[in-house]
Structures are given as structure tokens and as C-alpha cells.
Amino acid sequence: MDEFTRKFNAAEDKEQQVHYILTSVYESLKEKGYDPINQIVGYILSEDPTYITNHNSARSLICKIDRDELLQVLVKSYLEL
């Protein structure tokens, strides 16, 4: 067992988790023939999970992310901060 100190960045881990979930939800919506962008925007604006398909457990995945956290990650990514 190595004796190196490991550092974890919780914010970076959260962003990676949000990215993974959002990508998975996007692909699930696309597979079912929906317009993924419109469906995700509808979910973000209303917080109504019925905008997201149950296909591949996409709805339960997106419900794991707090909407405020999702918006923060999206804005940060858009502004490339």
C-alpha cells in the first residue's frame, strides 16, 4: 500500500458527475426520438421530471442532481470558467 497523500476536489467530482448524468440523459432522450435539448430545458425550467424519459433510468439519474447545481455547472461550462 502506498503512503502518498491523495487530494480530492469535491467541486470537480460533482462537475464530472453532472457531466456524466447529463450526457447519459441526453443520449437516452435521443434514442427515444425526443429533442434532447428542448426536453432538458423543459426539465430545468419546470423541474417536472416527466420531461425526461424513463429509458435507461434517465429520469432517476437526472433527479439525483439538484437543479441549482445543474445550472451552476452549465453556466460555468458555457463561460468556460
PDB file of N, CA, C and O in Angstrom:
ATOM      1  N   MET A   1       0.835  -1.175   0.000  1.00  0.00           N
ATOM      2  CA  MET A   1       0.000   0.000   0.000  1.00  0.00           C
ATOM      3  C   MET A   1       0.887   1.247   0.000  1.00  0.00           C
ATOM      4  O   MET A   1       1.800   1.363   0.818  1.00  0.00           O
ATOM      5  N   ASP A   2       0.618   2.169  -0.909  1.00  0.00           N
ATOM      6  CA  ASP A   2       1.450   3.366  -0.971  1.00  0.00           C
ATOM      7  C   ASP A   2       1.080   4.344   0.142  1.00  0.00           C
ATOM      8  O   ASP A   2      -0.016   4.296   0.701  1.00  0.00           O
ATOM      9  N   GLU A   3       2.014   5.218   0.440  1.00  0.00           N
ATOM     10  CA  GLU A   3       1.810   6.152   1.545  1.00  0.00           C
ATOM     11  C   GLU A   3       1.694   7.587   1.042  1.00  0.00           C
ATOM     12  O   GLU A   3       2.014   8.531   1.764  1.00  0.00           O
ATOM     13  N   PHE A   4       1.241   7.744  -0.180  1.00  0.00           N
ATOM     14  CA  PHE A   4       1.063   9.074  -0.745  1.00  0.00           C
ATOM     15  C   PHE A   4      -0.248   9.674  -0.256  1.00  0.00           C
ATOM     16  O   PHE A   4      -1.237   8.967  -0.066  1.00  0.00           O
ATOM     17  N   THR A   5      -0.241  10.975  -0.059  1.00  0.00           N
ATOM     18  CA  THR A   5      -1.469  11.683   0.303  1.00  0.00           C
ATOM     19  C   THR A   5      -2.252  11.937  -0.967  1.00  0.00           C
ATOM     20  O   THR A   5      -1.712  12.417  -1.964  1.00  0.00           O
ATOM     21  N   ARG A   6      -3.510  11.615  -0.920  1.00  0.00           N
ATOM     22  CA  ARG A   6      -4.368  11.838  -2.076  1.00  0.00           C
ATOM     23  C   ARG A   6      -5.302  13.001  -1.775  1.00  0.00           C
ATOM     24  O   ARG A   6      -5.890  13.080  -0.696  1.00  0.00           O
ATOM     25  N   LYS A   7      -5.429  13.893  -2.732  1.00  0.00           N
ATOM     26  CA  LYS A   7      -6.323  15.036  -2.593  1.00  0.00           C
ATOM     27  C   LYS A   7      -7.484  14.863  -3.553  1.00  0.00           C
ATOM     28  O   LYS A   7      -7.316  14.454  -4.701  1.00  0.00           O
ATOM     29  N   PHE A   8      -8.648  15.181  -3.058  1.00  0.00           N
ATOM     30  CA  PHE A   8      -9.839  15.108  -3.886  1.00  0.00           C
ATOM     31  C   PHE A   8     -10.487  16.478  -3.921  1.00  0.00           C
ATOM     32  O   PHE A   8     -10.554  17.171  -2.906  1.00  0.00           O
ATOM     33  N   ASN A   9     -10.954  16.856  -5.076  1.00  0.00           N
ATOM     34  CA  ASN A   9     -11.640  18.125  -5.240  1.00  0.00           C
ATOM     35  C   ASN A   9     -13.125  17.820  -5.400  1.00  0.00           C
ATOM     36  O   ASN A   9     -13.557  17.353  -6.454  1.00  0.00           O
ATOM     37  N   ALA A  10     -13.899  18.083  -4.362  1.00  0.00           N
ATOM     38  CA  ALA A  10     -15.323  17.751  -4.369  1.00  0.00           C
ATOM     39  C   ALA A  10     -16.065  18.482  -5.487  1.00  0.00           C
ATOM     40  O   ALA A  10     -16.951  17.904  -6.116  1.00  0.00           O
ATOM     41  N   ALA A  11     -15.719  19.741  -5.741  1.00  0.00           N
ATOM     42  CA  ALA A  11     -16.394  20.505  -6.789  1.00  0.00           C
ATOM     43  C   ALA A  11     -16.127  19.890  -8.155  1.00  0.00           C
ATOM     44  O   ALA A  11     -17.034  19.791  -8.982  1.00  0.00           O
ATOM     45  N   GLU A  12     -14.892  19.479  -8.393  1.00  0.00           N
ATOM     46  CA  GLU A  12     -14.539  18.858  -9.671  1.00  0.00           C
ATOM     47  C   GLU A  12     -15.241  17.512  -9.827  1.00  0.00           C
ATOM     48  O   GLU A  12     -15.708  17.177 -10.916  1.00  0.00           O
ATOM     49  N   ASP A  13     -15.315  16.743  -8.747  1.00  0.00           N
ATOM     50  CA  ASP A  13     -16.023  15.462  -8.785  1.00  0.00           C
ATOM     51  C   ASP A  13     -17.498  15.673  -9.103  1.00  0.00           C
ATOM     52  O   ASP A  13     -18.082  14.921  -9.883  1.00  0.00           O
ATOM     53  N   LYS A  14     -18.103  16.700  -8.498  1.00  0.00           N
ATOM     54  CA  LYS A  14     -19.517  16.995  -8.732  1.00  0.00           C
ATOM     55  C   LYS A  14     -19.743  17.372 -10.195  1.00  0.00           C
ATOM     56  O   LYS A  14     -20.715  16.934 -10.810  1.00  0.00           O
ATOM     57  N   GLU A  15     -18.843  18.185 -10.750  1.00  0.00           N
ATOM     58  CA  GLU A  15     -18.968  18.581 -12.157  1.00  0.00           C
ATOM     59  C   GLU A  15     -18.872  17.369 -13.075  1.00  0.00           C
ATOM     60  O   GLU A  15     -19.605  17.275 -14.059  1.00  0.00           O
ATOM     61  N   GLN A  16     -17.973  16.444 -12.759  1.00  0.00           N
ATOM     62  CA  GLN A  16     -17.846  15.231 -13.563  1.00  0.00           C
ATOM     63  C   GLN A  16     -19.101  14.378 -13.464  1.00  0.00           C
ATOM     64  O   GLN A  16     -19.542  13.797 -14.455  1.00  0.00           O
ATOM     65  N   GLN A  17     -19.673  14.304 -12.277  1.00  0.00           N
ATOM     66  CA  GLN A  17     -20.902  13.544 -12.086  1.00  0.00           C
ATOM     67  C   GLN A  17     -22.045  14.175 -12.884  1.00  0.00           C
ATOM     68  O   GLN A  17     -22.803  13.467 -13.548  1.00  0.00           O
ATOM     69  N   VAL A  18     -22.171  15.497 -12.820  1.00  0.00           N
ATOM     70  CA  VAL A  18     -23.212  16.193 -13.568  1.00  0.00           C
ATOM     71  C   VAL A  18     -23.012  15.973 -15.063  1.00  0.00           C
ATOM     72  O   VAL A  18     -23.977  15.734 -15.789  1.00  0.00           O
ATOM     73  N   HIS A  19     -21.772  16.050 -15.526  1.00  0.00           N
ATOM     74  CA  HIS A  19     -21.478  15.840 -16.947  1.00  0.00           C
ATOM     75  C   HIS A  19     -21.889  14.435 -17.373  1.00  0.00           C
ATOM     76  O   HIS A  19     -22.524  14.262 -18.413  1.00  0.00           O
ATOM     77  N   TYR A  20     -21.535  13.445 -16.584  1.00  0.00           N
ATOM     78  CA  TYR A  20     -21.885  12.064 -16.901  1.00  0.00           C
ATOM     79  C   TYR A  20     -23.407  11.891 -16.958  1.00  0.00           C
ATOM     80  O   TYR A  20     -23.932  11.305 -17.904  1.00  0.00           O
ATOM     81  N   ILE A  21     -24.104  12.398 -15.952  1.00  0.00           N
ATOM     82  CA  ILE A  21     -25.557  12.244 -15.899  1.00  0.00           C
ATOM     83  C   ILE A  21     -26.223  12.976 -17.054  1.00  0.00           C
ATOM     84  O   ILE A  21     -27.111  12.425 -17.704  1.00  0.00           O
ATOM     85  N   LEU A  22     -25.811  14.198 -17.314  1.00  0.00           N
ATOM     86  CA  LEU A  22     -26.422  14.982 -18.389  1.00  0.00           C
ATOM     87  C   LEU A  22     -26.178  14.330 -19.750  1.00  0.00           C
ATOM     88  O   LEU A  22     -27.069  14.317 -20.599  1.00  0.00           O
ATOM     89  N   THR A  23     -24.991  13.797 -19.957  1.00  0.00           N
ATOM     90  CA  THR A  23     -24.678  13.102 -21.200  1.00  0.00           C
ATOM     91  C   THR A  23     -25.521  11.838 -21.346  1.00  0.00           C
ATOM     92  O   THR A  23     -26.027  11.547 -22.430  1.00  0.00           O
ATOM     93  N   SER A  24     -25.669  11.101 -20.272  1.00  0.00           N
ATOM     94  CA  SER A  24     -26.488   9.879 -20.297  1.00  0.00           C
ATOM     95  C   SER A  24     -27.945  10.201 -20.590  1.00  0.00           C
ATOM     96  O   SER A  24     -28.589   9.525 -21.392  1.00  0.00           O
ATOM     97  N   VAL A  25     -28.461  11.235 -19.937  1.00  0.00           N
ATOM     98  CA  VAL A  25     -29.853  11.649 -20.156  1.00  0.00           C
ATOM     99  C   VAL A  25     -30.038  12.103 -21.602  1.00  0.00           C
ATOM    100  O   VAL A  25     -31.025  11.748 -22.247  1.00  0.00           O
ATOM    101  N   TYR A  26     -29.097  12.879 -22.106  1.00  0.00           N
ATOM    102  CA  TYR A  26     -29.144  13.355 -23.491  1.00  0.00           C
ATOM    103  C   TYR A  26     -29.232  12.169 -24.459  1.00  0.00           C
ATOM    104  O   TYR A  26     -30.076  12.152 -25.355  1.00  0.00           O
ATOM    105  N   GLU A  27     -28.364  11.193 -24.271  1.00  0.00           N
ATOM    106  CA  GLU A  27     -28.352  10.023 -25.161  1.00  0.00           C
ATOM    107  C   GLU A  27     -29.642   9.219 -25.058  1.00  0.00           C
ATOM    108  O   GLU A  27     -30.146   8.731 -26.069  1.00  0.00           O
ATOM    109  N   SER A  28     -30.178   9.075 -23.863  1.00  0.00           N
ATOM    110  CA  SER A  28     -31.428   8.340 -23.682  1.00  0.00           C
ATOM    111  C   SER A  28     -32.586   9.039 -24.385  1.00  0.00           C
ATOM    112  O   SER A  28     -33.409   8.393 -25.033  1.00  0.00           O
ATOM    113  N   LEU A  29     -32.644  10.359 -24.253  1.00  0.00           N
ATOM    114  CA  LEU A  29     -33.695  11.125 -24.930  1.00  0.00           C
ATOM    115  C   LEU A  29     -33.559  11.005 -26.444  1.00  0.00           C
ATOM    116  O   LEU A  29     -34.550  10.850 -27.157  1.00  0.00           O
ATOM    117  N   LYS A  30     -32.334  11.079 -26.919  1.00  0.00           N
ATOM    118  CA  LYS A  30     -32.062  10.964 -28.358  1.00  0.00           C
ATOM    119  C   LYS A  30     -32.482   9.591 -28.886  1.00  0.00           C
ATOM    120  O   LYS A  30     -33.083   9.489 -29.955  1.00  0.00           O
ATOM    121  N   GLU A  31     -32.161   8.535 -28.128  1.00  0.00           N
ATOM    122  CA  GLU A  31     -32.525   7.169 -28.530  1.00  0.00           C
ATOM    123  C   GLU A  31     -34.028   6.995 -28.651  1.00  0.00           C
ATOM    124  O   GLU A  31     -34.503   6.235 -29.495  1.00  0.00           O
ATOM    125  N   LYS A  32     -34.778   7.698 -27.810  1.00  0.00           N
ATOM    126  CA  LYS A  32     -36.228   7.578 -27.826  1.00  0.00           C
ATOM    127  C   LYS A  32     -36.883   8.512 -28.846  1.00  0.00           C
ATOM    128  O   LYS A  32     -38.106   8.510 -28.990  1.00  0.00           O
ATOM    129  N   GLY A  33     -36.078   9.308 -29.552  1.00  0.00           N
ATOM    130  CA  GLY A  33     -36.609  10.158 -30.618  1.00  0.00           C
ATOM    131  C   GLY A  33     -37.040  11.548 -30.179  1.00  0.00           C
ATOM    132  O   GLY A  33     -37.673  12.271 -30.948  1.00  0.00           O
ATOM    133  N   TYR A  34     -36.705  11.928 -28.952  1.00  0.00           N
ATOM    134  CA  TYR A  34     -37.036  13.267 -28.463  1.00  0.00           C
ATOM    135  C   TYR A  34     -35.950  14.260 -28.878  1.00  0.00           C
ATOM    136  O   TYR A  34     -34.843  13.869 -29.245  1.00  0.00           O
ATOM    137  N   ASP A  35     -36.284  15.542 -28.813  1.00  0.00           N
ATOM    138  CA  ASP A  35     -35.286  16.596 -28.982  1.00  0.00           C
ATOM    139  C   ASP A  35     -34.663  16.800 -27.599  1.00  0.00           C
ATOM    140  O   ASP A  35     -35.269  17.441 -26.740  1.00  0.00           O
ATOM    141  N   PRO A  36     -33.465  16.265 -27.375  1.00  0.00           N
ATOM    142  CA  PRO A  36     -32.873  16.280 -26.028  1.00  0.00           C
ATOM    143  C   PRO A  36     -32.716  17.669 -25.418  1.00  0.00           C
ATOM    144  O   PRO A  36     -32.942  17.852 -24.222  1.00  0.00           O
ATOM    145  N   ILE A  37     -32.333  18.636 -26.226  1.00  0.00           N
ATOM    146  CA  ILE A  37     -32.121  19.990 -25.704  1.00  0.00           C
ATOM    147  C   ILE A  37     -33.431  20.569 -25.181  1.00  0.00           C
ATOM    148  O   ILE A  37     -33.484  21.096 -24.070  1.00  0.00           O
ATOM    149  N   ASN A  38     -34.489  20.468 -25.987  1.00  0.00           N
ATOM    150  CA  ASN A  38     -35.788  21.006 -25.559  1.00  0.00           C
ATOM    151  C   ASN A  38     -36.302  20.300 -24.311  1.00  0.00           C
ATOM    152  O   ASN A  38     -36.858  20.942 -23.420  1.00  0.00           O
ATOM    153  N   GLN A  39     -36.121  18.997 -24.240  1.00  0.00           N
ATOM    154  CA  GLN A  39     -36.601  18.242 -23.083  1.00  0.00           C
ATOM    155  C   GLN A  39     -35.828  18.612 -21.826  1.00  0.00           C
ATOM    156  O   GLN A  39     -36.423  18.780 -20.762  1.00  0.00           O
ATOM    157  N   ILE A  40     -34.516  18.741 -21.936  1.00  0.00           N
ATOM    158  CA  ILE A  40     -33.698  19.099 -20.770  1.00  0.00           C
ATOM    159  C   ILE A  40     -34.010  20.521 -20.315  1.00  0.00           C
ATOM    160  O   ILE A  40     -34.111  20.782 -19.116  1.00  0.00           O
ATOM    161  N   VAL A  41     -34.160  21.435 -21.261  1.00  0.00           N
ATOM    162  CA  VAL A  41     -34.525  22.813 -20.909  1.00  0.00           C
ATOM    163  C   VAL A  41     -35.886  22.836 -20.218  1.00  0.00           C
ATOM    164  O   VAL A  41     -36.066  23.536 -19.221  1.00  0.00           O
ATOM    165  N   GLY A  42     -36.840  22.076 -20.743  1.00  0.00           N
ATOM    166  CA  GLY A  42     -38.153  21.991 -20.103  1.00  0.00           C
ATOM    167  C   GLY A  42     -38.046  21.493 -18.679  1.00  0.00           C
ATOM    168  O   GLY A  42     -38.714  22.010 -17.783  1.00  0.00           O
ATOM    169  N   TYR A  43     -37.213  20.497 -18.467  1.00  0.00           N
ATOM    170  CA  TYR A  43     -36.997  19.975 -17.114  1.00  0.00           C
ATOM    171  C   TYR A  43     -36.375  21.033 -16.208  1.00  0.00           C
ATOM    172  O   TYR A  43     -36.818  21.217 -15.074  1.00  0.00           O
ATOM    173  N   ILE A  44     -35.356  21.725 -16.700  1.00  0.00           N
ATOM    174  CA  ILE A  44     -34.674  22.728 -15.883  1.00  0.00           C
ATOM    175  C   ILE A  44     -35.626  23.860 -15.504  1.00  0.00           C
ATOM    176  O   ILE A  44     -35.635  24.309 -14.358  1.00  0.00           O
ATOM    177  N   LEU A  45     -36.421  24.317 -16.459  1.00  0.00           N
ATOM    178  CA  LEU A  45     -37.323  25.431 -16.183  1.00  0.00           C
ATOM    179  C   LEU A  45     -38.455  25.054 -15.239  1.00  0.00           C
ATOM    180  O   LEU A  45     -38.851  25.855 -14.393  1.00  0.00           O
ATOM    181  N   SER A  46     -38.972  23.854 -15.377  1.00  0.00           N
ATOM    182  CA  SER A  46     -40.152  23.459 -14.605  1.00  0.00           C
ATOM    183  C   SER A  46     -39.849  22.538 -13.430  1.00  0.00           C
ATOM    184  O   SER A  46     -40.639  22.444 -12.490  1.00  0.00           O
ATOM    185  N   GLU A  47     -38.718  21.867 -13.483  1.00  0.00           N
ATOM    186  CA  GLU A  47     -38.336  20.814 -12.534  1.00  0.00           C
ATOM    187  C   GLU A  47     -39.362  19.673 -12.545  1.00  0.00           C
ATOM    188  O   GLU A  47     -39.527  18.955 -11.559  1.00  0.00           O
ATOM    189  N   ASP A  48     -40.037  19.531 -13.671  1.00  0.00           N
ATOM    190  CA  ASP A  48     -41.005  18.445 -13.859  1.00  0.00           C
ATOM    191  C   ASP A  48     -40.272  17.268 -14.490  1.00  0.00           C
ATOM    192  O   ASP A  48     -39.870  17.353 -15.651  1.00  0.00           O
ATOM    193  N   PRO A  49     -40.087  16.170 -13.755  1.00  0.00           N
ATOM    194  CA  PRO A  49     -39.304  15.038 -14.261  1.00  0.00           C
ATOM    195  C   PRO A  49     -39.933  14.323 -15.455  1.00  0.00           C
ATOM    196  O   PRO A  49     -39.273  13.515 -16.109  1.00  0.00           O
ATOM    197  N   THR A  50     -41.203  14.611 -15.745  1.00  0.00           N
ATOM    198  CA  THR A  50     -41.823  13.934 -16.891  1.00  0.00           C
ATOM    199  C   THR A  50     -41.263  14.416 -18.224  1.00  0.00           C
ATOM    200  O   THR A  50     -41.542  13.810 -19.258  1.00  0.00           O
ATOM    201  N   TYR A  51     -40.489  15.478 -18.223  1.00  0.00           N
ATOM    202  CA  TYR A  51     -39.795  15.900 -19.445  1.00  0.00           C
ATOM    203  C   TYR A  51     -38.702  14.904 -19.835  1.00  0.00           C
ATOM    204  O   TYR A  51     -38.252  14.881 -20.981  1.00  0.00           O
ATOM    205  N   ILE A  52     -38.282  14.083 -18.876  1.00  0.00           N
ATOM    206  CA  ILE A  52     -37.188  13.147 -19.093  1.00  0.00           C
ATOM    207  C   ILE A  52     -37.738  11.731 -19.158  1.00  0.00           C
ATOM    208  O   ILE A  52     -38.532  11.323 -18.310  1.00  0.00           O
ATOM    209  N   THR A  53     -37.315  10.995 -20.157  1.00  0.00           N
ATOM    210  CA  THR A  53     -37.762   9.624 -20.352  1.00  0.00           C
ATOM    211  C   THR A  53     -37.257   8.701 -19.237  1.00  0.00           C
ATOM    212  O   THR A  53     -36.238   8.970 -18.601  1.00  0.00           O
ATOM    213  N   ASN A  54     -37.990   7.617 -19.018  1.00  0.00           N
ATOM    214  CA  ASN A  54     -37.534   6.589 -18.084  1.00  0.00           C
ATOM    215  C   ASN A  54     -36.517   5.655 -18.737  1.00  0.00           C
ATOM    216  O   ASN A  54     -35.865   4.869 -18.050  1.00  0.00           O
ATOM    217  N   HIS A  55     -36.380   5.738 -20.065  1.00  0.00           N
ATOM    218  CA  HIS A  55     -35.465   4.883 -20.817  1.00  0.00           C
ATOM    219  C   HIS A  55     -34.064   4.969 -20.209  1.00  0.00           C
ATOM    220  O   HIS A  55     -33.552   6.062 -19.968  1.00  0.00           O
ATOM    221  N   ASN A  56     -33.458   3.829 -19.967  1.00  0.00           N
ATOM    222  CA  ASN A  56     -32.111   3.734 -19.366  1.00  0.00           C
ATOM    223  C   ASN A  56     -32.023   4.429 -18.003  1.00  0.00           C
ATOM    224  O   ASN A  56     -30.948   4.875 -17.603  1.00  0.00           O
ATOM    225  N   SER A  57     -33.132   4.519 -17.303  1.00  0.00           N
ATOM    226  CA  SER A  57     -33.196   5.156 -15.972  1.00  0.00           C
ATOM    227  C   SER A  57     -32.787   6.626 -16.001  1.00  0.00           C
ATOM    228  O   SER A  57     -32.282   7.159 -15.013  1.00  0.00           O
ATOM    229  N   ALA A  58     -33.011   7.274 -17.140  1.00  0.00           N
ATOM    230  CA  ALA A  58     -32.599   8.676 -17.292  1.00  0.00           C
ATOM    231  C   ALA A  58     -33.309   9.582 -16.293  1.00  0.00           C
ATOM    232  O   ALA A  58     -32.699  10.499 -15.743  1.00  0.00           O
ATOM    233  N   ARG A  59     -34.583   9.332 -16.057  1.00  0.00           N
ATOM    234  CA  ARG A  59     -35.331  10.193 -15.136  1.00  0.00           C
ATOM    235  C   ARG A  59     -34.774  10.091 -13.716  1.00  0.00           C
ATOM    236  O   ARG A  59     -34.598  11.109 -13.046  1.00  0.00           O
ATOM    237  N   SER A  60     -34.503   8.903 -13.265  1.00  0.00           N
ATOM    238  CA  SER A  60     -33.967   8.766 -11.905  1.00  0.00           C
ATOM    239  C   SER A  60     -32.551   9.340 -11.813  1.00  0.00           C
ATOM    240  O   SER A  60     -32.153   9.847 -10.764  1.00  0.00           O
ATOM    241  N   LEU A  61     -31.799   9.259 -12.900  1.00  0.00           N
ATOM    242  CA  LEU A  61     -30.449   9.841 -12.910  1.00  0.00           C
ATOM    243  C   LEU A  61     -30.501  11.353 -12.751  1.00  0.00           C
ATOM    244  O   LEU A  61     -29.797  11.920 -11.915  1.00  0.00           O
ATOM    245  N   ILE A  62     -31.342  12.009 -13.560  1.00  0.00           N
ATOM    246  CA  ILE A  62     -31.354  13.478 -13.519  1.00  0.00           C
ATOM    247  C   ILE A  62     -31.919  13.993 -12.204  1.00  0.00           C
ATOM    248  O   ILE A  62     -31.588  15.098 -11.775  1.00  0.00           O
ATOM    249  N   CYS A  63     -32.768  13.200 -11.565  1.00  0.00           N
ATOM    250  CA  CYS A  63     -33.324  13.603 -10.268  1.00  0.00           C
ATOM    251  C   CYS A  63     -32.278  13.546  -9.157  1.00  0.00           C
ATOM    252  O   CYS A  63     -32.518  14.053  -8.062  1.00  0.00           O
ATOM    253  N   LYS A  64     -31.132  12.941  -9.421  1.00  0.00           N
ATOM    254  CA  LYS A  64     -30.045  12.892  -8.433  1.00  0.00           C
ATOM    255  C   LYS A  64     -29.293  14.214  -8.350  1.00  0.00           C
ATOM    256  O   LYS A  64     -28.546  14.454  -7.402  1.00  0.00           O
ATOM    257  N   ILE A  65     -29.496  15.072  -9.351  1.00  0.00           N
ATOM    258  CA  ILE A  65     -28.794  16.354  -9.398  1.00  0.00           C
ATOM    259  C   ILE A  65     -29.748  17.457  -8.952  1.00  0.00           C
ATOM    260  O   ILE A  65     -30.871  17.555  -9.447  1.00  0.00           O
ATOM    261  N   ASP A  66     -29.297  18.275  -8.025  1.00  0.00           N
ATOM    262  CA  ASP A  66     -30.062  19.449  -7.639  1.00  0.00           C
ATOM    263  C   ASP A  66     -30.095  20.408  -8.825  1.00  0.00           C
ATOM    264  O   ASP A  66     -29.074  20.632  -9.475  1.00  0.00           O
ATOM    265  N   ARG A  67     -31.256  20.968  -9.104  1.00  0.00           N
ATOM    266  CA  ARG A  67     -31.400  21.839 -10.270  1.00  0.00           C
ATOM    267  C   ARG A  67     -30.460  23.029 -10.202  1.00  0.00           C
ATOM    268  O   ARG A  67     -29.913  23.430 -11.230  1.00  0.00           O
ATOM    269  N   ASP A  68     -30.254  23.605  -9.027  1.00  0.00           N
ATOM    270  CA  ASP A  68     -29.330  24.737  -8.891  1.00  0.00           C
ATOM    271  C   ASP A  68     -27.901  24.327  -9.242  1.00  0.00           C
ATOM    272  O   ASP A  68     -27.179  25.071  -9.905  1.00  0.00           O
ATOM    273  N   GLU A  69     -27.502  23.142  -8.792  1.00  0.00           N
ATOM    274  CA  GLU A  69     -26.160  22.653  -9.118  1.00  0.00           C
ATOM    275  C   GLU A  69     -26.024  22.441 -10.622  1.00  0.00           C
ATOM    276  O   GLU A  69     -24.993  22.769 -11.211  1.00  0.00           O
ATOM    277  N   LEU A  70     -27.055  21.898 -11.232  1.00  0.00           N
ATOM    278  CA  LEU A  70     -27.049  21.679 -12.674  1.00  0.00           C
ATOM    279  C   LEU A  70     -26.868  22.997 -13.414  1.00  0.00           C
ATOM    280  O   LEU A  70     -26.058  23.089 -14.337  1.00  0.00           O
ATOM    281  N   LEU A  71     -27.614  24.006 -13.016  1.00  0.00           N
ATOM    282  CA  LEU A  71     -27.489  25.320 -13.661  1.00  0.00           C
ATOM    283  C   LEU A  71     -26.110  25.931 -13.446  1.00  0.00           C
ATOM    284  O   LEU A  71     -25.549  26.532 -14.363  1.00  0.00           O
ATOM    285  N   GLN A  72     -25.558  25.783 -12.241  1.00  0.00           N
ATOM    286  CA  GLN A  72     -24.216  26.316 -11.970  1.00  0.00           C
ATOM    287  C   GLN A  72     -23.178  25.676 -12.874  1.00  0.00           C
ATOM    288  O   GLN A  72     -22.329  26.366 -13.439  1.00  0.00           O
ATOM    289  N   VAL A  73     -23.244  24.357 -13.012  1.00  0.00           N
ATOM    290  CA  VAL A  73     -22.278  23.644 -13.851  1.00  0.00           C
ATOM    291  C   VAL A  73     -22.448  24.059 -15.316  1.00  0.00           C
ATOM    292  O   VAL A  73     -21.460  24.259 -16.022  1.00  0.00           O
ATOM    293  N   LEU A  74     -23.688  24.188 -15.768  1.00  0.00           N
ATOM    294  CA  LEU A  74     -23.929  24.576 -17.158  1.00  0.00           C
ATOM    295  C   LEU A  74     -23.414  25.985 -17.452  1.00  0.00           C
ATOM    296  O   LEU A  74     -22.770  26.209 -18.477  1.00  0.00           O
ATOM    297  N   VAL A  75     -23.695  26.935 -16.557  1.00  0.00           N
ATOM    298  CA  VAL A  75     -23.227  28.304 -16.772  1.00  0.00           C
ATOM    299  C   VAL A  75     -21.706  28.369 -16.724  1.00  0.00           C
ATOM    300  O   VAL A  75     -21.080  29.035 -17.549  1.00  0.00           O
ATOM    301  N   LYS A  76     -21.119  27.682 -15.764  1.00  0.00           N
ATOM    302  CA  LYS A  76     -19.661  27.663 -15.654  1.00  0.00           C
ATOM    303  C   LYS A  76     -19.030  27.068 -16.913  1.00  0.00           C
ATOM    304  O   LYS A  76     -18.032  27.580 -17.420  1.00  0.00           O
ATOM    305  N   SER A  77     -19.618  25.995 -17.405  1.00  0.00           N
ATOM    306  CA  SER A  77     -19.105  25.361 -18.611  1.00  0.00           C
ATOM    307  C   SER A  77     -19.278  26.276 -19.832  1.00  0.00           C
ATOM    308  O   SER A  77     -18.382  26.381 -20.670  1.00  0.00           O
ATOM    309  N   TYR A  78     -20.420  26.923 -19.919  1.00  0.00           N
ATOM    310  CA  TYR A  78     -20.682  27.817 -21.052  1.00  0.00           C
ATOM    311  C   TYR A  78     -19.699  28.980 -21.074  1.00  0.00           C
ATOM    312  O   TYR A  78     -19.216  29.382 -22.133  1.00  0.00           O
ATOM    313  N   LEU A  79     -19.414  29.508 -19.901  1.00  0.00           N
ATOM    314  CA  LEU A  79     -18.482  30.633 -19.795  1.00  0.00           C
ATOM    315  C   LEU A  79     -17.030  30.193 -19.744  1.00  0.00           C
ATOM    316  O   LEU A  79     -16.117  31.019 -19.730  1.00  0.00           O
ATOM    317  N   GLU A  80     -16.825  28.865 -19.714  1.00  0.00           N
ATOM    318  CA  GLU A  80     -15.501  28.262 -19.666  1.00  0.00           C
ATOM    319  C   GLU A  80     -14.652  28.787 -18.529  1.00  0.00           C
ATOM    320  O   GLU A  80     -13.502  29.182 -18.722  1.00  0.00           O
ATOM    321  N   LEU A  81     -15.236  28.786 -17.334  1.00  0.00           N
ATOM    322  CA  LEU A  81     -14.525  29.264 -16.137  1.00  0.00           C
ATOM    323  C   LEU A  81     -13.861  28.106 -15.439  1.00  0.00           C
ATOM    324  O   LEU A  81     -13.211  28.295 -14.411  1.00  0.00           O
TER     325      LEU A  81
END
